[in-house]
Amino acid sequence: MAYPNDQVLQTWLDALRNLNVYTKKMFGCYCVYCDDQPVGWLSGDMFSLREVGLTYLPGDLKRPAPDDKIQEIVIPLRCSNSEWLPRAVQDTANIRKMEKK
């Protein structure tokens, strides 16, 4: 894992600017939080979103198998301006909150 450069980090944060999002440096990358829920990681130029079963994500994104140890969907930088991305991050946070109840 590698920290994204400042420009890449800003690109991802700009894509999520209307959400309650922040990052923390952790384990050589940035952990991404939305509404105080850890929703993914920024490493290099990739965003790894936690797999929570969202059905509307594009089919070309590689999803983990149910028995994979790491349950994350790797989203390439080219998807940073996608309309579905902010919704996916917010929905992931909402589902994570519900799982903790």
Salt bridges, closest charged atoms under 4 A:
ASP35 OD2 - LYS97 NZ 3.44
GLU51 OE2 - ARG63 NH2 2.80
ASP60 OD2 - ARG78 NH2 3.60
ASP91 OD2 - ARG87 NE 3.51
GLU99 OE1 - ARG96 NH1 3.49
